[in-house]
Amino acid sequence: MIDQIRIEELIDVLEDAYEKSSQARAIVRDVSAMMKDWAERNELDIKNVRAVYKNYAAFRDGKLKWGEDEDNGFTDLLVQVMDEVTKK
């Protein structure tokens, strides 16, 4: 059986984890809304914007190297975004 002090520590850990998970979900919702709003304002399909973001995130995480993926219809937009980001 776990003693009372360790139970209280576990409850603190669980509460902190829940709070951070809740914040993360809220951030994900905000990001999704932000991309959807931008896509609508620019009359683009949100699926394409999400696909560009997925590749952009993979590139930023070091998981996507240029020239490894086939042209999939939004590569030009991704290249334009990455060219602009790398200038900064």
Residue pairs with C-beta under 8 A, 6 or more apart in sequence:
2 10
35 46
35 49
35 50
35 53
36 46
36 49
38 49
39 45
39 46
39 48
39 49
40 46
48 73
48 74
48 77
51 72
51 74
52 74
52 77
52 78
52 81
55 64
55 69
55 74
55 78
56 78
56 81
56 82
58 64
59 78
59 82
69 75
